[in-house]
Amino acid sequence: MTEKYRDLYKREFNIYEFSCVQSSLYIRATREVVDNGTDKCMVFEWMDSDLWTLRGAKHELNPSILKITGTLVSCSRTYGRECPHTPACDVWSVGVSHLEHCLGLWTNILALHLCLFETSQAAWSIGKIIQLLGPLKRDEDPKSTQEFDLAEAVVEMGIIKMGSLEEELAKFDTPVDCVEFIRYLLTMAHEKRPTAEQALQHPWLQTA
């Protein structure tokens, strides 16, 4: 197991270390810890399966069951270090809005593809961007290393159940020139992303 895959299990392990979880009468432990004094590993109840294949049918939850969802992060922190808001961010937002409009049930299709591992919102968001748009240049800040490792791990493991931007839009018979326009707005390198004036000159808008 590579280090970044191991990080996924570390985060799952950390959930059960919260005192509120350990003391809860409604949460059944799903693992035992094997500790040799140096390394800790987890022994899951179903040793012939991995976690992802154990995703079962939906169940109604008792309101008294504690649910930990993670911590919120600001949009500017989704991709590494804090960065100033520029017009390039607005162009990206327009691209996302167009994509949501074309896909219609965006929330049901993509946003509810929850990761069974406990990951940060930043890592999960980075993973979805990589899945949709392709490789993403890593942030130079060392503090972001683990988030990118986790993001790349969930993509490589096939946990994010979606295709590329073009594949997802093709499911809705989206015109090719419209797809190209959205891809144009979602240029990941902000310095290469079109300005609003340049975007308005795109051929699709001239013929739409």
FENTA-V605863 format. One record per residue. RES is the residue in three letters. OMEGA is omega in whole degrees, -180 to 180 (NA if undefined). Layout:
res=[RES RES]
omega=[OMEGA OMEGA]
This chain:
res=[MET THR GLU LYS TYR ARG ASP LEU TYR LYS ARG GLU PHE ASN ILE TYR GLU PHE SER CYS VAL GLN SER SER LEU TYR ILE ARG ALA THR ARG GLU VAL VAL ASP ASN GLY THR ASP LYS CYS MET VAL PHE GLU TRP MET ASP SER ASP LEU TRP THR LEU ARG GLY ALA LYS HIS GLU LEU ASN PRO SER ILE LEU LYS ILE THR GLY THR LEU VAL SER CYS SER ARG THR TYR GLY ARG GLU CYS PRO HIS THR PRO ALA CYS ASP VAL TRP SER VAL GLY VAL SER HIS LEU GLU HIS CYS LEU GLY LEU TRP THR ASN ILE LEU ALA LEU HIS LEU CYS LEU PHE GLU THR SER GLN ALA ALA TRP SER ILE GLY LYS ILE ILE GLN LEU LEU GLY PRO LEU LYS ARG ASP GLU ASP PRO LYS SER THR GLN GLU PHE ASP LEU ALA GLU ALA VAL VAL GLU MET GLY ILE ILE LYS MET GLY SER LEU GLU GLU GLU LEU ALA LYS PHE ASP THR PRO VAL ASP CYS VAL GLU PHE ILE ARG TYR LEU LEU THR MET ALA HIS GLU LYS ARG PRO THR ALA GLU GLN ALA LEU GLN HIS PRO TRP LEU GLN THR ALA]
omega=[-180 -176 -177 173 179 179 178 -179 177 -179 176 179 -175 179 -175 177 178 -179 -180 178 -179 -177 -178 178 -173 -179 180 180 -179 -179 170 -178 174 -174 179 180 -180 -178 174 175 -175 176 -177 -175 -178 -172 -180 -178 171 -174 -174 -179 -179 177 -175 179 -180 178 175 -179 172 -178 -178 180 -179 179 179 -176 180 -179 -179 174 179 -179 -177 -179 -178 179 172 -170 176 179 -178 177 -180 176 178 177 179 178 177 -179 177 178 178 180 177 180 178 -180 -179 -178 178 -177 -177 -177 -178 -175 -172 -171 -179 172 -175 178 -179 176 175 177 176 177 180 -179 -179 179 178 179 180 177 179 -179 -177 -169 180 -176 -178 179 -178 173 -179 -179 -180 -180 -179 -175 -177 180 178 176 180 180 -180 -180 -178 176 -179 -179 178 -177 180 -173 175 179 177 178 -179 -179 -179 -179 179 179 -178 179 179 179 -176 -178 175 177 180 179 180 178 179 180 -177 173 -171 178 -173 -179 179 -179 -178 172 179 180 179 -180 -179 180 -178 -178 -177 179 -180 -178 -177 NA]
